[in-house]
Amino acid sequence: MATDRYGSDVLAGDWRVPKNGRTQPVEATVGDVVEEVMTGWCGEIVRIDRDLGTLDLEDRHGKRRTFPLGPGFHLDGKPVELTRPARKAPIRSSRTASGSLAVDTVARVARASRIWVEGRHDAELVEKVWGDDLRVEGVVVEYLEGVDHLDERLREFGPDSSQRVGVLVDHLVPGSKESRIGADIARGPLGGAVLIVGHPYIDIWQAVRPDRVGLKAWPTIPRDISWKAGVCAALGWPHGSQSDIARAWQQILSRVTSYTDLEPELLGRVEQLIDFVTVD
């Protein structure tokens, strides 16, 4: 066998490869520590925005900077191109937001019976926490825009044993207007097919635990000031228009993910109404 007197060809293979290797695509992962080459910023990936194509790096002093995903990073001393993390299918909870056992079923055809609440905010909160349960049971929630005309609405609806009405009202405390209206209806001819229950709060906002919006307790608002506007002012939120109030409610509602974010005085009343209107 002939001997190669001159050795191997030094130009054979990938002789231009950098010392630390070529850039490799790597999925960005929260918790990884990387270095941005151009600035020398080194930190932990604490946030990734798939839509904007950016990530936030936090250094050892707690300072953060935002960088675009892509090439120009070092991970474990190796050059990498950080890519968007793959979307993960949501994990279906075994429980609904109300704490009930989740079941795979289509919504039931709506019952004749109804649950009525005072306003839009009440309806949105009930839907967010009990929506899955109500669809399974076929219960429709409607809002009244106040209880002043409740007696008239009931006479139009005509509740009886086959189509009951459960009513949730705010500020149902002794001596209140709401309690007097409820007592009159309960004593009347429609009382057997109507259940009126309520919570003690001035507004449904108070049924959300105050710590969910950064408060130790909901503030006491003077009677000559709109309660919702006063709450927004206490939170430092805009409150000069109805649009401001609507945005404030959406901010509060976004902090509610399950029944654990609500006060028990509301939880029991809604469950009571659902039981009442679903009795066969």
C-alpha positions in Angstrom: 0.0 0.0 0.0 1.4 3.4 -1.0 2.1 5.9 1.7 0.7 9.5 1.4 3.9 11.4 1.7 2.2 14.8 2.0 -0.7 14.1 4.4 -4.3 14.9 4.0 -5.6 17.9 2.0 -5.9 20.8 4.5 -8.6 22.4 2.4 -10.8 19.3 2.4 -14.0 19.5 4.3 -15.7 22.6 5.8 -12.5 24.4 6.6 -14.2 27.7 7.0 -16.3 26.6 10.0 -16.0 29.1 12.9 -14.3 28.1 16.1 -17.6 27.8 18.0 -19.5 26.1 15.1 -22.1 27.3 12.7 -25.3 29.0 13.8 -28.0 26.4 14.5 -31.8 27.1 14.8 -33.0 26.6 18.4 -36.5 27.2 19.7 -36.6 30.0 22.2 -37.5 28.8 25.7 -38.4 30.8 28.8 -35.7 30.1 31.4 -32.8 29.7 29.0 -29.8 32.0 29.5 -28.5 33.5 26.3 -26.2 36.3 25.2 -27.1 38.9 22.4 -23.9 39.1 20.4 -24.1 42.7 19.1 -24.6 44.3 22.5 -23.1 41.6 24.8 -26.3 41.6 26.8 -26.6 38.4 28.7 -29.8 37.3 30.5 -32.5 34.8 31.1 -35.4 34.6 28.6 -38.4 35.8 30.7 -40.9 36.5 28.0 -41.5 35.6 24.4 -44.0 37.4 22.1 -44.8 35.1 19.2 -46.8 37.7 17.3 -44.2 40.5 17.6 -41.3 38.1 17.1 -39.5 39.4 20.2 -38.1 38.1 23.5 -37.2 39.8 26.8 -33.9 39.1 28.5 -33.4 39.8 32.2 -29.9 40.2 33.4 -28.5 39.3 36.9 -29.4 42.8 38.2 -33.1 42.4 37.2 -32.9 44.8 34.2 -34.7 43.8 31.1 -34.2 44.4 27.4 -36.2 43.4 24.3 -34.6 41.8 21.3 -36.0 40.4 18.0 -36.0 36.7 17.6 -33.5 35.3 15.0 -29.8 34.9 14.7 -27.2 36.8 16.8 -27.4 34.9 20.1 -25.1 32.5 22.0 -26.5 29.6 24.0 -24.0 27.6 26.0 -21.3 29.3 24.1 -22.7 28.2 20.7 -24.1 30.5 18.1 -27.9 30.0 17.7 -30.9 31.4 15.8 -33.7 31.7 18.3 -37.0 30.8 16.7 -40.6 31.1 17.8 -41.7 28.3 20.2 -44.2 25.9 18.7 -47.8 26.5 19.7 -49.1 24.0 22.2 -52.6 22.7 22.2 -54.5 24.0 25.2 -54.9 21.5 28.0 -58.6 20.9 28.7 -59.4 21.2 32.3 -61.4 18.5 34.0 -63.4 21.2 35.7 -65.4 24.1 34.5 -64.8 27.7 35.8 -67.6 27.1 38.3 -65.9 24.0 39.6 -68.3 21.5 38.0 -67.0 18.4 36.3 -66.4 19.2 32.6 -68.3 17.0 30.2 -68.0 16.6 26.4 -71.4 17.3 25.1 -73.2 19.7 22.8 -75.3 22.5 24.2 -78.8 21.5 25.2 -81.8 23.1 23.4 -82.8 26.0 25.5 -85.4 25.4 28.3 -88.5 27.5 28.6 -87.3 28.6 32.1 -85.0 31.6 32.4 -82.5 33.3 34.7 -82.8 37.1 34.7 -80.1 39.4 36.0 -80.1 43.1 36.5 -77.6 44.3 33.9 -75.1 43.5 31.2 -72.2 43.3 33.7 -74.1 40.7 35.7 -74.8 38.6 32.6 -71.2 38.7 31.5 -69.9 37.6 34.9 -72.4 34.8 35.1 -71.5 33.7 31.6 -67.8 33.7 32.3 -68.0 31.5 35.4 -71.1 29.4 34.8 -71.4 29.5 31.0 -70.4 25.8 30.4 -72.9 24.6 33.0 -75.7 26.8 31.6 -75.2 25.4 28.1 -75.2 21.8 29.3 -78.5 22.5 31.2 -80.0 24.6 28.4 -80.5 27.7 30.5 -80.6 31.2 28.9 -79.6 34.2 31.0 -81.2 37.6 30.1 -80.7 41.0 31.7 -83.4 43.3 32.9 -81.7 46.7 33.1 -82.9 47.1 36.7 -85.7 45.6 38.8 -88.1 48.5 38.7 -90.2 46.9 36.0 -89.7 43.3 37.2 -93.4 42.8 38.0 -94.4 43.9 34.5 -91.8 41.7 32.8 -93.0 38.7 34.8 -96.6 39.2 33.8 -95.5 39.4 30.1 -93.5 36.2 30.5 -96.1 34.3 32.3 -94.1 31.9 34.5 -95.6 28.7 35.7 -94.5 25.2 36.7 -93.2 24.5 33.2 -91.3 27.8 32.7 -89.8 29.2 35.8 -87.9 32.4 36.3 -85.0 32.8 38.6 -84.0 36.4 39.3 -80.6 37.6 40.6 -80.6 41.2 42.0 -78.0 43.5 43.5 -78.2 45.0 47.0 -80.8 42.6 48.3 -80.6 43.7 51.9 -83.4 44.4 54.5 -85.2 47.7 53.8 -83.8 48.1 50.2 -86.0 48.8 47.2 -84.9 45.5 45.8 -86.0 43.5 48.9 -89.4 45.2 48.9 -90.0 44.4 45.2 -89.0 40.8 45.7 -91.2 40.4 48.8 -94.3 41.8 46.9 -93.8 39.4 44.0 -93.2 36.4 46.3 -96.6 37.0 47.9 -98.3 37.5 44.6 -99.9 34.9 42.2 -96.6 34.3 40.3 -94.6 33.7 43.4 -94.6 29.9 43.2 -92.9 30.0 39.8 -90.4 32.8 40.5 -87.4 32.7 42.8 -85.7 36.1 43.6 -82.4 35.9 45.3 -79.5 38.4 45.5 -76.2 39.4 47.0 -75.6 42.2 49.5 -73.3 44.3 47.2 -74.2 47.7 45.7 -73.0 46.4 42.3 -71.9 43.1 40.8 -68.4 44.5 40.7 -68.1 44.0 44.4 -68.8 40.3 44.0 -65.3 40.0 42.6 -62.7 39.6 45.3 -61.0 43.0 45.8 -57.5 41.5 45.9 -58.0 40.4 42.3 -57.8 44.1 41.3 -55.1 45.1 43.8 -57.4 46.3 46.6 -57.6 45.1 50.2 -61.3 46.1 50.2 -63.7 47.8 47.8 -63.7 51.5 48.7 -66.6 53.2 50.4 -68.1 55.8 47.9 -70.1 58.8 49.1 -73.8 58.7 48.0 -73.4 61.9 45.9 -70.8 60.2 43.7 -71.5 57.5 41.1 -70.3 54.3 42.8 -68.6 52.9 39.7 -66.9 56.2 38.9 -65.8 56.5 42.5 -64.3 53.0 42.4 -62.4 53.8 39.1 -61.1 57.0 40.7 -59.8 55.0 43.7 -58.1 52.6 41.4 -56.6 55.5 39.4 -58.5 54.5 36.2 -60.2 56.9 33.8 -63.9 57.4 34.7 -65.1 60.5 32.9 -67.3 58.7 30.4 -69.4 55.6 30.0 -66.7 54.2 27.7 -64.2 54.5 30.6 -66.6 52.6 32.9 -67.1 49.9 30.3 -63.3 49.5 29.9 -62.9 49.4 33.7 -65.4 46.6 33.9 -63.6 44.6 31.2 -60.4 45.1 33.2 -62.1 43.7 36.3 -63.8 40.9 34.4 -60.4 39.8 32.9 -59.2 39.1 36.4 -61.9 36.5 36.9 -61.0 33.0 35.7 -63.0 30.8 38.0 -65.4 30.7 41.0 -62.4 31.2 43.3 -62.2 34.8 42.2 -65.7 35.6 43.4 -67.3 36.1 46.9 -69.3 33.2 48.3 -72.3 35.4 48.7 -72.7 35.4 44.9 -71.7 31.8 44.3 -74.4 30.3 46.4 -77.1 32.4 44.9 -76.3 31.6 41.3 -76.1 27.9 42.1 -79.5 28.2 43.8 -81.1 29.8 40.7 -79.6 27.2 38.4 -81.1 24.4 40.5 -84.5 26.2 40.6 -84.9 26.6 36.8 -83.6 23.1 35.9 -86.1 21.2 38.1 -88.0 18.9 35.8 
